[in-house]
Amino acid sequence: MATKADQAYQVAVERQKAAQAAGTYDLSDLPDGLASPAAAVRIGKLPKQDKVLKGHGKSITAVAKVQPGAALAVFGRPESRWAMAYWRRTGGNTTMTELLSYARQLVGRTPAGDFVVCLCGHAGQGPCIPLWAPREELSLTVQPNDLVLRFEDIVEKQ
C-alpha cells in the first residue's frame, strides 16, 4: 500500500478470462481526447501478449503507475463504441468528463495523493456529474483486448 507522500502508485491489475474476445481495436477507435492518453496498453490473453500502444515500458505495469492527478480508464470494445456513438451524436461537442464516463472502470489519485474511484454515470442519460469516492487502494479488472488508458492531471481536487 502506498502513502500520500508516495509520488507513484502501482495499481494492481486482475485479469479475467473472457469467453470470447471482443475483437482488436486501437486508440484510433476512440473519440476525441480518449484517443490521446499519456499511456495506453491493449490487454492480451497472457501478460506477455500485452501491447503498449503509447508510453514507455513493455507491459501493463508501466501504464498502471498513477501519479497524483492521474487516472486510469478501462475501455472494452462495447464502451469504446458507446463513447464514439455519443461523440458523433453530439457533433463532437463533448467534454472529456462525458467521454470518460463511458469507461468500464475509472480510478485515480487526487492532486493531494488520495486514491479515488469515479462513480459518475452518464451513457447519454443526462448531465455527467463526476463523483470521486475515496478509497484505501486501487485495482483494475481487465479482460483480453481491453484498453487501459492513463490520463495525467485529470483528477480534480475534492
C-alpha positions as CSV (number, residue, x, y, z in Angstrom):
1,M,0.0,0.0,0.0
2,A,1.3,3.5,-0.9
3,T,1.0,6.6,1.3
4,K,0.0,10.1,0.3
5,A,3.7,11.0,0.3
6,D,4.4,8.5,-2.5
7,Q,4.7,10.0,-5.9
8,A,3.7,6.9,-7.9
9,Y,1.3,4.1,-7.0
10,Q,1.3,0.8,-8.8
11,V,-2.3,-0.2,-9.5
12,A,-2.9,-3.9,-9.2
13,V,-4.4,-5.4,-12.3
14,E,-6.5,-8.6,-12.1
15,R,-7.0,-10.5,-15.3
16,Q,-10.3,-12.2,-16.1
17,K,-10.7,-14.8,-18.8
18,A,-13.2,-13.8,-21.5
19,A,-15.4,-16.4,-23.1
20,Q,-14.8,-14.7,-26.4
21,A,-12.6,-11.8,-27.3
22,A,-14.4,-8.7,-28.4
23,G,-12.0,-8.1,-31.4
24,T,-9.0,-6.0,-31.7
25,Y,-9.3,-2.2,-31.8
26,D,-6.9,0.7,-31.3
27,L,-6.7,4.2,-30.0
28,S,-8.0,5.5,-33.3
29,D,-11.3,3.8,-32.5
30,L,-11.8,6.1,-29.5
31,P,-13.2,9.6,-29.9
32,D,-11.6,13.0,-29.3
33,G,-9.4,13.2,-26.1
34,L,-9.8,9.5,-25.3
35,A,-7.6,8.7,-28.3
36,S,-4.7,10.8,-26.8
37,P,-3.8,9.3,-23.4
38,A,-0.5,9.8,-21.7
39,A,0.0,6.0,-21.9
40,A,-2.1,3.0,-23.1
41,V,-1.9,-0.7,-23.3
42,R,-4.1,-3.4,-25.0
43,I,-4.5,-6.4,-22.8
44,G,-3.5,-9.8,-24.2
45,K,-4.7,-13.2,-23.1
46,L,-1.4,-13.6,-21.3
47,P,0.8,-10.8,-19.8
48,K,3.5,-11.4,-22.4
49,Q,0.8,-10.6,-25.1
50,D,0.0,-7.2,-23.7
51,K,0.8,-4.5,-26.3
52,V,1.8,-1.0,-25.1
53,L,0.2,1.4,-27.6
54,K,1.5,4.6,-26.1
55,G,4.0,5.5,-23.4
56,H,7.1,3.8,-22.1
57,G,7.7,0.2,-21.0
58,K,6.7,-3.1,-22.3
59,S,3.7,-4.1,-20.1
60,I,0.7,-3.0,-18.2
61,T,3.0,-2.3,-15.2
62,A,4.4,0.8,-16.8
63,V,1.0,2.1,-17.8
64,A,-0.7,1.3,-14.4
65,K,1.5,3.7,-12.3
66,V,-0.5,6.7,-11.3
67,Q,0.9,10.0,-10.0
68,P,-1.3,12.4,-8.1
69,G,-3.8,13.9,-10.5
70,A,-3.7,10.9,-12.9
71,A,-6.5,8.4,-13.7
72,L,-6.7,5.0,-15.3
73,A,-9.7,4.2,-17.5
74,V,-10.6,0.7,-18.8
75,F,-12.4,0.6,-22.1
76,G,-13.7,-2.6,-23.7
77,R,-15.0,-2.8,-27.2
78,P,-18.6,-2.0,-26.2
79,E,-17.6,1.0,-24.1
80,S,-15.5,2.4,-26.9
81,R,-18.4,2.1,-29.4
82,W,-20.8,3.8,-27.0
83,A,-18.4,6.7,-26.4
84,M,-17.9,7.1,-30.2
85,A,-21.6,7.0,-30.8
86,Y,-22.2,9.6,-28.2
87,W,-19.4,11.8,-29.5
88,R,-20.9,11.6,-33.1
89,R,-24.4,12.2,-31.8
90,T,-23.3,15.4,-30.1
91,G,-21.4,16.6,-33.2
92,G,-18.1,16.3,-31.3
93,N,-19.3,18.8,-28.6
94,T,-18.5,16.6,-25.6
95,T,-16.3,17.2,-22.6
96,M,-13.6,14.8,-21.5
97,T,-15.6,14.0,-18.4
98,E,-18.5,12.9,-20.5
99,L,-16.3,10.6,-22.6
100,L,-14.6,9.2,-19.6
101,S,-18.0,8.4,-18.1
102,Y,-18.3,5.6,-20.6
103,A,-15.3,3.7,-19.1
104,R,-16.0,0.4,-17.5
105,Q,-13.7,1.4,-14.7
106,L,-12.2,4.8,-13.8
107,V,-9.7,5.1,-10.9
108,G,-7.2,7.8,-9.9
109,R,-5.5,9.9,-7.4
110,T,-6.4,13.4,-6.4
111,P,-3.7,16.1,-6.6
112,A,-3.2,15.6,-2.8
113,G,-2.5,11.9,-3.4
114,D,-5.7,10.4,-2.2
115,F,-7.0,7.3,-4.0
116,V,-10.4,7.6,-5.7
117,V,-12.8,5.7,-7.8
118,C,-15.1,7.6,-10.2
119,L,-18.8,6.8,-9.8
120,C,-20.0,9.2,-12.5
121,G,-22.8,7.7,-14.6
122,H,-23.6,9.1,-18.0
123,A,-24.1,6.9,-21.0
124,G,-26.1,9.6,-22.7
125,Q,-28.6,9.7,-19.8
126,G,-28.3,13.4,-19.0
127,P,-25.7,15.6,-17.3
128,C,-22.4,14.0,-16.3
129,I,-21.5,14.7,-12.7
130,P,-18.3,13.0,-11.6
131,L,-18.3,11.7,-8.0
132,W,-14.9,10.7,-6.9
133,A,-15.3,8.3,-4.0
134,P,-12.3,8.0,-1.7
135,R,-10.6,4.5,-1.5
136,E,-7.8,2.9,0.5
137,E,-6.3,1.3,-2.5
138,L,-6.9,0.9,-6.2
139,S,-7.2,-2.1,-8.5
140,L,-8.5,-2.8,-12.1
141,T,-10.2,-5.9,-13.5
142,V,-9.4,-6.4,-17.2
143,Q,-10.2,-8.8,-20.0
144,P,-8.3,-9.7,-23.2
145,N,-8.5,-6.8,-25.8
146,D,-9.4,-4.2,-23.2
147,L,-7.6,-0.9,-23.5
148,V,-6.2,0.6,-20.3
149,L,-5.6,4.3,-20.7
150,R,-3.7,6.6,-18.3
151,F,-4.5,10.3,-18.3
152,E,-2.4,12.9,-16.4
153,D,-3.8,15.9,-14.5
154,I,-7.4,14.8,-14.9
155,V,-8.5,14.1,-11.3
156,E,-9.6,17.3,-9.7
157,K,-9.4,18.4,-6.1
158,Q,-12.2,17.1,-3.8
